[in-house]
Amino acid sequence: MCLDANWRIVDDAAAQEVDLASLPQVSADGYRYAVTHAFRAQTGVPGVVYEMVREADEEPIGCVTLLLSDDEDAVMHVGHMGCSIRPEHRSQGHTTRLIRALAPVMWARGIGDLILGSAVGHASHYQSIGATGAMLIGEQFGDGSNCGALFRLSRPASPAGG
């Protein structure tokens, strides 16, 4: 999944806007996701970075970005989530794992369907994103962007009476 170009720039105003301290640390499937900092995306929406660590040995796996906006137009350039997995940990199902672990964080903040991006034709990403139930909604070719394929992961329906 694609990363916004600004994801490494710490932004204190964005941290206040998203109430960084309120974001949960998540443990799932033997991995821990902890918030490291907030940033402001190229489109102006706030985002946060989670570090992904294997709990058994504290091995860093990679970083995950979340754009915390329900404005689909503002997240279309890269999607709501992005990830950077260390080379030695690729092709081990981490993209599917991190989407399943962190999508509920987004939904708890009132964000509806999630837009997920990938490079066009990146077969392993397509498979990993599809394994979460996301559907391919379009591909763009030749525009020079780093994300050309977009997927939609629908927010689960609330249980009746819930």
ABEGO torsion letter per residue (X at the ends): XBBBAAAABBBAAAAAAAGAAABBBBBBGGBBBBBABBBBBAAGBBBBBBBBBBAAAGBBAEBBBBBBBABAAAAAAAEABBBBBBAAABGAGAAAAAAAAAAAAAAAAGBBBBBBBBBBGBAAAAAAAAAAGBBBAEBBBGAGBABABBBBBBBBBBBBGX
